[in-house]
Amino acid sequence: MTDRDSSTYTHNDNPYLHVASFYDIQGEIDPRQLMGDGDLELEIGFGRGQFIRERAVNASIKILGIETKRKLVYLCEQKARLQKIENLMVMHGDAREVIARMQPEGVFQSVFIHFPDPWWKARHQKRKVVTDDVTENVVRLLKPGGHYFVQTDVDFRAEEYLRILQSNPALEPVHGDGMTDENMFNARSSRERRAMDLGMPVYRILFKKK
């Protein structure tokens, strides 16, 4: 199926409306029931899906992705199918609500958030992803020693995220104060690649659960 704008579909044949959604799951969400056994990772807000697909190809893990835009879930799923990637699952939902319902504790080896919170106006601050509450749930879901990796190309956002992660007593920086020059996960988002190609700074924050 070709990629048409969603406005050209009728309600019944719009494929974006039929992607797997966390809104169809009531109550607690157990990622192991979705993905099966093995080392599990999570990407919050995978966007165009470049990182999550590369990570699935280059690592011996299973990775789950949450994205608020149904179209991006559909497109990532289609690309993964063409690449015959079987250790990846992408679903629609608001990650802030979804991870609050996830159980058990200590289920993920790594959690990734790449270039979040692109909103500048004060009225949009309620949509922010990297917050104290989200970090509490990320920490709860990480295994001991598990990684929490956040990237941004906005300097004041990096300072804000760093303070949030530093203030969580269950986290400790992997390097120095928590900033790191390298992406150690052998995969890059399309935004990260573009920033690097343009010579723009990428602020990388890497912590692990104690």
Secondary structure by P-SEA (a helix, b strand, c coil): ccccccccccccccccccccccccccccccccccccccbbbbbcccccaaaaaaaaacccbbbbbbbccaaaaaaaaaaaaaaccccbbbbbccaaaaaaaccccccccbbbbccccccccccccccccccaaaaaaaaaaccccbbbbbbbccaaaaaaaaaaaaaccccccccccccccccccccccaaaaaaaaacbbbbbbbbbcc
